[in-house]
Each structure stands twice: as structure tokens, then as C-alpha cells.
């Protein structure tokens, strides 16, 4: 036998032993990994979606359905509630809330209303307010409950087309570290009545307001102040706390009223 043959056999056996031990260790690691992954439950698509939704800044809920009123007839209404943080990365910031209500009238028209509450950095500043738009066929029956109850609604007696808008933001600044807020507010209103019915044109109160057989227009703008005390934990849906509100408004001709 060649003198080196014995050494070559030892070398080959050594390499094979090393390969077998590495393969054995790899198989053991793979087995361990399988056993670890087996004990960790896989998230379902629904749970993954819930996690993703929870991480979003904007959250919203929507409700809707049909209804009926004597004045407007069949109505398809809906409401949405949206909440979000002005600064998404600041988890201590109060969530701003924007509720919106909308109604579509089958006889032609729309009502849109919102009363937002916006909270800015450190809750040092807030913008609240009311915003509305209305375009509907409406009715006027004169003054008094019995008059309204018994009045015949029709396009020749009480009906008219109304469109109007209200823009009324409130600007609230926190005074020091107290729960007292103060600031100005603006109120802008525009009313437009068209197609007044025959009996409405003859109503004394309609005439006194400046209404004619062509219709009636009115623009009001005012400025005012707000002074509020607010210790509510969550202003949009309080569990505890106190809210007091003092306000004044001035509507004058030099502001366009």
C-alpha cells in the first residue's frame, strides 16, 4: 500500500464526519425553528387589518337611513363622526372631532350640518363652531302652534324654496394654565327665499321682514366674544368635568348686516 493511502483515508473520514455533524446541527436548528414557529399563532387577515386600522390617525363611523317628514317628504339621511389628532405623532394631544350630518330630500334639496371641535398643540388653542348649508322646499304657516297644526301645506299656500348658509367659527385661547378659555367668534348668515306661495306673500310678518312676491334675501354678519370654563376630560364625550359658556354677539350695519 502506498505510504500516503492511510493518511488519505483518515482525511476523507474526517471530512465526512465534519459534514455529517454540520448537517446534524442544521437539521437540529431547523427543528427548533419549526417548533418555535409552531408555538407562535399566525395573525389572521382580520386581526392584521384591526392592527392596521388602530394605527391610523383618522378614525370614522358612518350611519344612515331613510325617514319621512310632513314638510320635506321622503328623506335619505346620514351622519359621520371623524376623529383625528392635529399632530399624529403626539399621542398626548386631544383628538379633534368633526361630526357631520347630511340629508337628501327626494323632492329636491339638501341639508348639511357640522359642529367641529379642533384641538391644537398642548390644548393651548381650540377652534370650535357651527357650519350649515341648507337648500330645501320649506313651509311657513304664520305664527302660533294651532295655526301651524291646521294649516294646509301646498305650493299655493305656504311653500317656498329656501337656501341659506351659516359660518360661525369660535377661536378659544387658554388663559395661563387654567381651565378658562377666551377668544373671538364670527357669525355670518345668508338667507335666500324664492318662489313664495300666494298666501305667504300676504303674510304680515313676511311683509314686515321685507319679503315680496319675488322672494326675500337677508345677510347678517356679526362679531362677538367667548369666555368658557371647561374642565371636561373629553370635551366631545365627557365622563367628568364642568362646562360653562358666556358669550355676546354684535350684528351691526357697518359689518354688512
SVG drawing of the C-alpha trace seen along z (x, -y; Angstrom):
<svg xmlns="http://www.w3.org/2000/svg" viewBox="-107 -101 112 103">
<polyline fill="none" stroke="black" stroke-width="0.4" points="0.0,0.0 1.2,-3.5 2.5,-5.2 0.2,-8.1 -3.0,-6.0 -3.6,-5.6 -3.3,-9.4 -5.7,-10.0 -8.4,-7.6 -8.1,-9.5 -8.5,-12.8 -11.6,-11.6 -13.2,-10.1 -12.5,-13.4 -14.2,-15.5 -17.2,-13.1 -17.5,-13.3 -17.4,-17.1 -20.1,-17.3 -22.3,-14.9 -22.0,-16.9 -22.8,-20.2 -25.8,-18.6 -27.0,-17.3 -26.6,-20.7 -28.5,-22.4 -31.3,-19.9 -31.5,-20.5 -31.7,-24.3 -34.4,-23.8 -36.3,-21.6 -36.0,-24.2 -37.2,-26.9 -40.2,-24.8 -41.1,-24.2 -40.8,-28.0 -42.9,-29.0 -45.5,-26.3 -45.9,-27.9 -46.5,-31.5 -50.0,-31.8 -50.3,-33.4 -52.4,-36.6 -55.5,-36.3 -56.2,-38.8 -58.9,-40.3 -56.6,-40.8 -53.9,-42.3 -56.5,-44.7 -57.6,-45.7 -54.0,-46.4 -53.5,-48.5 -56.8,-50.5 -55.8,-51.1 -52.5,-52.7 -54.3,-55.2 -54.7,-58.8 -58.1,-59.2 -61.0,-57.2 -64.6,-57.5 -68.0,-56.0 -70.9,-56.4 -74.6,-55.8 -77.6,-56.4 -81.1,-55.6 -84.4,-56.8 -87.1,-58.9 -90.2,-60.9 -91.4,-64.4 -94.6,-66.2 -92.7,-69.3 -89.9,-67.6 -91.4,-64.3 -89.1,-61.3 -85.6,-62.0 -82.4,-60.0 -80.2,-61.0 -76.7,-60.1 -74.2,-61.1 -70.5,-60.7 -68.2,-61.1 -64.5,-61.7 -61.7,-61.9 -58.0,-62.6 -55.0,-64.3 -53.8,-67.6 -50.2,-66.3 -50.4,-62.5 -47.1,-61.8 -48.2,-63.5 -50.2,-60.8 -50.9,-63.1 -52.9,-65.5 -56.7,-65.5 -58.3,-64.0 -60.1,-66.5 -63.8,-65.7 -65.8,-66.6 -69.4,-65.4 -71.3,-65.8 -75.0,-65.3 -76.4,-65.3 -80.0,-64.8 -81.0,-64.4 -84.6,-65.3 -86.4,-63.3 -88.5,-66.4 -85.3,-68.3 -82.8,-69.7 -80.1,-69.0 -79.2,-69.8 -75.6,-69.8 -74.5,-70.5 -71.3,-70.2 -70.1,-71.2 -66.4,-70.6 -64.0,-70.7 -60.4,-71.1 -57.6,-70.9 -54.1,-72.2 -50.7,-71.7 -50.8,-71.3 -54.5,-72.3 -53.4,-75.9 -55.7,-76.8 -59.0,-75.5 -61.4,-76.1 -65.0,-75.1 -68.0,-76.3 -71.1,-75.6 -71.3,-75.3 -74.5,-74.7 -75.8,-74.7 -79.5,-74.3 -81.3,-74.2 -84.9,-72.9 -88.6,-73.4 -90.0,-74.7 -93.3,-75.9 -94.4,-79.0 -97.9,-78.9 -98.0,-82.1 -97.4,-82.4 -98.8,-80.1 -99.0,-76.4 -102.7,-75.9 -102.1,-77.9 -99.2,-75.6 -101.0,-72.4 -104.1,-73.1 -102.5,-74.9 -102.8,-73.2 -99.3,-72.7 -99.2,-73.2 -97.3,-75.1 -100.1,-77.7 -100.4,-78.3 -97.3,-78.0 -94.5,-76.6 -91.2,-78.4 -87.7,-77.5 -85.1,-78.3 -81.3,-78.3 -79.0,-79.5 -75.6,-79.2 -74.1,-79.8 -70.4,-80.2 -69.8,-80.5 -66.2,-79.7 -65.2,-80.2 -61.5,-80.8 -60.6,-79.8 -57.2,-80.6 -56.4,-79.1 -55.6,-81.6 -52.4,-80.5 -52.6,-77.0 -56.3,-77.4 -59.4,-75.8 -60.6,-79.2 -60.6,-79.9 -61.4,-83.2 -61.5,-84.5 -63.5,-86.0 -66.2,-84.4 -67.6,-85.3 -71.1,-84.6 -72.0,-85.0 -75.5,-84.1 -77.1,-84.3 -80.8,-83.5 -82.5,-83.5 -86.2,-82.7 -87.5,-82.2 -90.8,-81.1 -93.0,-82.2 -96.6,-80.8 -99.5,-83.2 -100.7,-83.1 -97.1,-83.5 -96.7,-86.8 -99.8,-88.2 -98.5,-87.2 -97.9,-90.4 -94.8,-89.0 -93.3,-88.1 -94.0,-91.6 -92.6,-93.3 -89.3,-91.4 -89.1,-92.8 -90.5,-89.9 -92.1,-90.5 -93.8,-88.3 -90.3,-87.8 -88.8,-86.5 -86.7,-87.6 -82.9,-87.9 -81.1,-88.6 -77.4,-88.9 -76.2,-89.0 -72.6,-89.2 -71.5,-89.7 -68.6,-89.5 -68.5,-88.6 -66.6,-87.2 -66.5,-83.9 -65.5,-83.2 -65.7,-79.5 -64.7,-77.4 -64.0,-73.8 -62.7,-71.1 -64.2,-68.2 -61.8,-65.2 -63.0,-64.6 -65.0,-67.7 -66.7,-65.7 -67.9,-62.9 -67.3,-63.9 -67.2,-61.4 -66.5,-64.1 -65.9,-67.8 -67.8,-71.1 -68.5,-73.4 -69.7,-77.0 -70.1,-79.3 -70.6,-83.0 -70.9,-84.8 -72.0,-88.0 -72.6,-88.9 -73.0,-92.2 -74.7,-92.5 -74.5,-96.0 -74.8,-97.7 -71.1,-98.6 -70.4,-94.8 -72.7,-94.3 -75.8,-93.3"/>
</svg>
